[in-house]
Amino acid sequence: MPPFPFDNTYAKLPDLFFQRVDPRPAGSPVMIQFNRDLAGKLGLDVDGLDSPEGLEYFSGNRIPEGADPIALAYAGHQFGGFSPQLGDGRALLLGEVVGQDGVRRDIQLKGSGPTPFSRRGDGLSALGPVIREYVLSEAMAALGVPTTRALAAVATGDRVARESMLPGGVFTRVAQSHIRIGTFQFFAARGDWGNVGALADYAIGRHYPETREADNPYLALLAGVIEKQAKLIAHWMQLGFIHGVMNTDNISISGETIDYGPCAFMDAYHPAKVFSSIDQNGRYAYAQQGPIGHWNLVRFAETLIPLIDNDQEKAIELAEGALDRYPEIHGEALRARYAEKIGIESNSENDWELVQQLLSAMAAGRADFTLVFRHLSGALESGDDELVESLFSDSGAIVSWMKSWRERIPEDERANAVALMRRINPVFIPRNHRVEEVIAAAYQGDYKPFRSINAVLQNPFLEQSQSVEYELAPNPSEVVQSTFCGT
């Protein structure tokens, strides 16, 4: 049995979709982490890959049997400005496998050297971004968020030039595909409607096969992507997650979270919170993620107009009708998720008002997002609000809110409300200061903190008395104000 039972389809598309290139070998690679559980679900040879031979594959030193390494072409709007050619500048798609669940997934190396799309870059990755993406993507998976996954993290033994010389790494990512809104934009920007059609047909067959039977399959494709993105962003926001770089080349049409760069989970809540060091104007701030999702989907719809109908005016009207559903889908999903966070399953407009009052109190009181929601369940169960109140710099607003909230949940429904809140509000998230500590230790060759935090984050909803330090909000001196892109 080959180590990867590859069954490659994207590499059979026309040559303009990608460039063939081999990975750059690593000098002295070391396996930091291999995800045996994920490998098993993918139908891979787990023991064979958790070995020196596997290290050769995950470091780029050896191309596995059946692989067809390609760097994918795409374009994208980056902070609102359009770049007609981007592409995989430091990533290579090795190939595709069909998992035990019957789902086709890509296996991709990141940080494996330059490609024709590297734009004068070295195509490499420092070890820090490898660590960050592994921790964040696996934490998101454990939290139930659709996401790309981490199969392996390798330290290359080489140095990478950034602001200083840093240890290098290679990350092996698994995704349902790497087709982005920017992939469609790459061909549309060239007026290459034949390849836009070929890409749309491929996307339908791979991700939205049910739309093939629709009266208008391309309109149905648009509607499907809209629904998945609207619900995905609501899921992010329920957890206080800020993607940081919602450029169209970072938006997967499969509905997975992709490209964990300067992303972060909020500590103290504020709707205008930004972490990304390159987001100077707050374009991708926490509360902007919903509207930006809509903006990105308008860009996707523009690429499909010639496919939706030969009559441009009619095609635009149909696309606008689909896009008009986005605010409703996203809003409904967000309201439902936030209502569940305060223990309410069947929510109403008044419940959303109650949620907004809580969020306003949290912003004014600089309260920790995750801790407030997690400890609400204990307050409802015990009748003691002291712990929740202690999370606010000014407890006046929250005292009043707690009274209104209790009045909303009848006594005989409180046990169910507590259970609901504990299912949906995590104890553990990848706290920014803890992730930075893990990265700092890895740069010193100590991978034990990395493995420890991964183990804790695999059970984010369970109290783990031996790991309380991962639950706590940062002290003022530990607060991370900015996060950085891996390039």
NORLIN-V55454 format. One record per residue. RES is the residue in three letters. PHI is phi in degrees with one decimal (* if undefined). PSI is psi as a letter, one per 20 degrees, with the letter a starting at -180 (none if undefined). Layout:
BEGIN
RES:PHI:PSI
RES:PHI:PSI
END
This chain:
BEGIN
MET:*:p
PRO:-66.4:q
PRO:-62.2:h
PHE:-126.1:o
PRO:-78.9:m
PHE:-66.1:q
ASP:-140.7:n
ASN:-86.0:p
THR:-120.7:h
TYR:-62.7:h
ALA:-67.8:i
LYS:-93.0:i
LEU:-72.0:r
PRO:-56.9:q
ASP:-58.3:h
LEU:-66.1:i
PHE:-73.7:i
PHE:-164.7:r
GLN:-128.1:p
ARG:-80.3:p
VAL:-159.7:q
ASP:-93.0:q
PRO:-67.3:q
ARG:-86.0:p
PRO:-62.8:q
ALA:-90.5:q
GLY:-71.8:g
SER:-139.2:m
PRO:-68.8:q
VAL:-134.0:p
MET:-76.2:o
ILE:-87.4:g
GLN:-154.7:p
PHE:-123.8:p
ASN:-88.4:n
ARG:-64.0:h
ASP:-62.1:g
LEU:-64.5:g
ALA:-58.2:g
GLY:-63.2:g
LYS:-67.5:h
LEU:-84.2:i
GLY:75.8:k
LEU:-89.1:r
ASP:-79.1:n
VAL:-61.3:g
ASP:-66.0:h
GLY:-65.7:h
LEU:-86.7:h
ASP:-85.1:m
SER:-162.0:r
PRO:-56.3:h
GLU:-65.5:g
GLY:-61.4:h
LEU:-58.5:h
GLU:-60.9:g
TYR:-69.1:g
PHE:-76.0:i
SER:-95.1:i
GLY:87.3:j
ASN:-78.7:i
ARG:-146.5:p
ILE:-89.5:p
PRO:-68.5:q
GLU:-56.2:p
GLY:88.3:i
ALA:-73.6:q
ASP:-140.5:m
PRO:-62.7:p
ILE:-139.4:q
ALA:-100.5:p
LEU:-83.9:q
ALA:-88.0:p
TYR:-163.5:r
ALA:-113.8:a
GLY:165.2:q
HIS:-86.6:o
GLN:-112.8:o
PHE:53.4:k
GLY:92.0:i
GLY:-96.5:p
PHE:-90.8:p
SER:-114.0:o
PRO:-72.1:i
GLN:-141.7:o
LEU:-119.4:e
GLY:92.3:r
ASP:-71.1:n
GLY:-86.6:i
ARG:-146.5:k
ALA:-139.8:q
LEU:-135.4:p
LEU:-80.8:o
LEU:-74.1:g
GLY:164.6:a
GLU:-121.3:q
VAL:-130.8:q
VAL:-106.0:o
GLY:-75.9:r
GLN:-63.6:h
ASP:-86.5:j
GLY:83.0:j
VAL:-91.4:p
ARG:-81.2:p
ARG:-138.2:q
ASP:-84.1:q
ILE:-119.2:p
GLN:-130.8:p
LEU:-93.2:p
LYS:-119.4:p
GLY:90.0:k
SER:-97.2:j
GLY:114.0:r
PRO:-69.8:q
THR:-132.9:r
PRO:-61.7:i
PHE:-102.7:j
SER:-73.6:i
ARG:52.4:l
ARG:69.9:j
GLY:-84.6:r
ASP:-88.6:i
GLY:73.4:j
LEU:-102.4:r
SER:-130.3:p
ALA:-69.9:r
LEU:-67.5:h
GLY:-57.0:g
PRO:-61.6:h
VAL:-63.8:g
ILE:-61.3:g
ARG:-60.5:g
GLU:-67.6:h
TYR:-62.4:g
VAL:-61.7:g
LEU:-67.7:g
SER:-69.1:h
GLU:-71.9:h
ALA:-64.7:g
MET:-63.1:h
ALA:-61.5:g
ALA:-66.5:h
LEU:-79.8:i
GLY:89.5:j
VAL:-88.7:p
PRO:-57.2:p
THR:-158.7:q
THR:-66.6:r
ARG:-123.3:r
ALA:-108.0:p
LEU:-97.8:h
ALA:-159.6:q
ALA:-128.6:p
VAL:-128.1:p
ALA:-90.7:p
THR:-82.1:h
GLY:82.5:i
ASP:-101.7:r
ARG:-104.4:q
VAL:-120.0:p
ALA:-85.3:o
ARG:-124.0:c
GLU:-65.6:h
SER:-143.4:r
MET:-81.9:p
LEU:-125.4:q
PRO:-61.4:q
GLY:-93.0:r
GLY:-152.5:r
VAL:-128.0:p
PHE:-111.7:p
THR:-104.2:o
ARG:-106.7:q
VAL:-119.4:p
ALA:-143.4:q
GLN:-63.3:h
SER:-173.9:r
HIS:-112.3:k
ILE:-78.8:p
ARG:-118.3:r
ILE:-55.4:h
GLY:-62.7:h
THR:-65.3:g
PHE:-64.8:h
GLN:-64.6:h
PHE:-57.3:g
PHE:-81.5:h
ALA:-62.8:h
ALA:-63.8:h
ARG:-95.4:j
GLY:66.1:k
ASP:-92.2:m
TRP:-72.2:h
GLY:-63.2:g
ASN:-77.9:h
VAL:-60.6:g
GLY:-64.0:g
ALA:-63.5:g
LEU:-67.1:g
ALA:-63.2:g
ASP:-62.9:g
TYR:-63.9:g
ALA:-62.9:g
ILE:-62.7:g
GLY:-63.2:h
ARG:-86.9:h
HIS:-115.2:h
TYR:-134.0:l
PRO:-60.9:h
GLU:-65.2:h
THR:-77.9:i
ARG:-60.9:h
GLU:-90.1:j
ALA:-71.7:q
ASP:-60.2:h
ASN:-132.7:n
PRO:-58.3:h
TYR:-74.6:h
LEU:-67.5:h
ALA:-66.7:h
LEU:-61.2:g
LEU:-56.6:g
ALA:-62.3:h
GLY:-65.4:g
VAL:-66.5:g
ILE:-57.6:g
GLU:-62.9:g
LYS:-65.7:g
GLN:-67.7:g
ALA:-60.6:g
LYS:-74.1:h
LEU:-62.8:g
ILE:-65.4:h
ALA:-61.6:h
HIS:-65.6:g
TRP:-54.5:g
MET:-68.1:h
GLN:-58.8:h
LEU:-100.3:j
GLY:75.7:k
PHE:-88.1:p
ILE:-121.1:o
HIS:-63.8:g
GLY:97.4:h
VAL:-141.5:m
MET:-84.6:l
ASN:-69.8:q
THR:-66.4:h
ASP:-80.5:i
ASN:-109.4:j
ILE:-114.3:o
SER:-82.6:p
ILE:-75.9:i
SER:-78.4:i
GLY:86.8:j
GLU:-97.5:q
THR:-70.3:p
ILE:-138.2:q
ASP:65.9:m
TYR:-80.2:n
GLY:-100.7:d
PRO:-82.9:l
CYS:-79.5:r
ALA:-166.9:q
PHE:-97.8:p
MET:-64.0:q
ASP:-92.1:e
ALA:-66.4:p
TYR:-75.8:p
HIS:-157.9:p
PRO:-64.1:h
ALA:-95.8:j
LYS:-64.2:p
VAL:-131.3:p
PHE:-111.0:h
SER:-55.8:p
SER:-66.2:h
ILE:-97.7:i
ASP:-95.1:m
GLN:-68.2:h
ASN:-106.9:j
GLY:72.0:k
ARG:-58.4:h
TYR:-110.6:k
ALA:-61.2:r
TYR:-47.3:g
ALA:-75.7:i
GLN:-84.5:i
GLN:-65.0:h
GLY:-62.7:g
PRO:-60.8:h
ILE:-67.8:h
GLY:-56.9:g
HIS:-63.8:g
TRP:-58.8:g
ASN:-62.3:h
LEU:-71.0:h
VAL:-62.1:g
ARG:-63.5:h
PHE:-64.0:g
ALA:-59.7:h
GLU:-58.9:h
THR:-74.0:i
LEU:-98.2:i
ILE:-51.6:g
PRO:-65.9:h
LEU:-84.7:h
ILE:-68.6:h
ASP:-163.3:q
ASN:-66.9:h
ASP:-84.7:o
GLN:-59.7:g
GLU:-62.1:g
LYS:-66.3:g
ALA:-61.5:g
ILE:-63.2:g
GLU:-61.8:g
LEU:-66.5:g
ALA:-64.7:g
GLU:-63.7:h
GLY:-62.0:g
ALA:-67.3:g
LEU:-66.4:h
ASP:-63.8:i
ARG:-78.7:i
TYR:-58.1:g
PRO:-57.9:h
GLU:-67.4:g
ILE:-64.5:g
HIS:-64.0:g
GLY:-62.5:g
GLU:-62.0:g
ALA:-65.3:g
LEU:-66.6:g
ARG:-63.5:g
ALA:-64.6:g
ARG:-66.3:g
TYR:-70.3:h
ALA:-61.7:g
GLU:-63.9:h
LYS:-63.9:h
ILE:-107.9:j
GLY:87.5:j
ILE:-118.1:p
GLU:-86.5:g
SER:-104.0:n
ASN:-93.9:q
SER:-128.8:r
GLU:-59.8:h
ASN:-65.7:h
ASP:-68.1:h
TRP:-65.0:h
GLU:-62.9:h
LEU:-64.3:g
VAL:-61.9:g
GLN:-63.9:h
GLN:-63.8:h
LEU:-64.8:g
LEU:-62.5:h
SER:-63.9:g
ALA:-65.4:h
MET:-65.5:g
ALA:-64.4:g
ALA:-66.6:h
GLY:-93.5:j
ARG:49.0:l
ALA:-87.3:q
ASP:-70.3:p
PHE:-59.2:g
THR:-67.9:g
LEU:-67.7:h
VAL:-58.8:g
PHE:-67.1:h
ARG:-66.2:h
HIS:-86.4:i
LEU:-60.3:h
SER:-64.0:g
GLY:-65.1:h
ALA:-65.6:g
LEU:-66.2:h
GLU:-72.0:g
SER:-95.4:h
GLY:82.3:j
ASP:-106.3:o
ASP:-96.9:j
GLU:-59.0:g
LEU:-64.9:g
VAL:-63.5:g
GLU:-61.1:h
SER:-68.1:i
LEU:-81.7:i
PHE:-106.4:p
SER:-67.3:h
ASP:-134.9:o
SER:-84.9:i
GLY:-55.7:g
ALA:-67.9:h
ILE:-74.6:h
VAL:-61.1:g
SER:-65.1:g
TRP:-65.5:g
MET:-59.6:h
LYS:-64.3:g
SER:-64.0:h
TRP:-64.8:g
ARG:-62.9:h
GLU:-65.9:h
ARG:-75.3:h
ILE:-107.2:o
PRO:-59.4:q
GLU:-52.7:g
ASP:-75.6:i
GLU:-106.5:i
ARG:-72.2:h
ALA:-63.4:g
ASN:-66.2:h
ALA:-64.3:g
VAL:-61.6:g
ALA:-63.1:g
LEU:-62.7:g
MET:-62.6:h
ARG:-74.5:h
ARG:-78.4:h
ILE:-108.6:h
ASN:-103.5:o
PRO:-70.8:q
VAL:-80.4:g
PHE:-118.3:p
ILE:-127.9:r
PRO:-74.6:n
ARG:-57.7:p
ASN:-57.9:g
HIS:-69.1:h
ARG:-71.6:h
VAL:-63.0:g
GLU:-64.8:h
GLU:-62.8:g
VAL:-63.0:g
ILE:-64.4:g
ALA:-60.6:g
ALA:-65.2:g
ALA:-63.3:h
TYR:-64.0:h
GLN:-95.8:j
GLY:84.3:j
ASP:-104.8:o
TYR:-101.4:j
LYS:-62.8:g
PRO:-60.1:h
PHE:-61.7:g
ARG:-67.5:h
SER:-66.3:g
ILE:-66.9:h
ASN:-61.0:g
ALA:-63.8:g
VAL:-64.0:g
LEU:-73.8:i
GLN:-75.9:i
ASN:-129.8:m
PRO:-71.4:i
PHE:-99.5:j
LEU:-103.5:p
GLU:-63.9:p
GLN:-131.4:n
SER:-58.1:h
GLN:-79.3:i
SER:-128.8:k
VAL:-59.4:h
GLU:-61.6:h
TYR:-78.1:i
GLU:-84.4:h
LEU:-72.3:q
ALA:-69.9:q
PRO:-69.9:q
ASN:-68.7:q
PRO:-50.9:h
SER:-74.7:i
GLU:-98.4:i
VAL:-62.2:p
VAL:-92.4:o
GLN:-91.1:h
SER:-136.9:q
THR:-120.8:r
PHE:-129.3:q
CYS:-74.4:q
GLY:-68.5:i
THR:-93.7:none
END
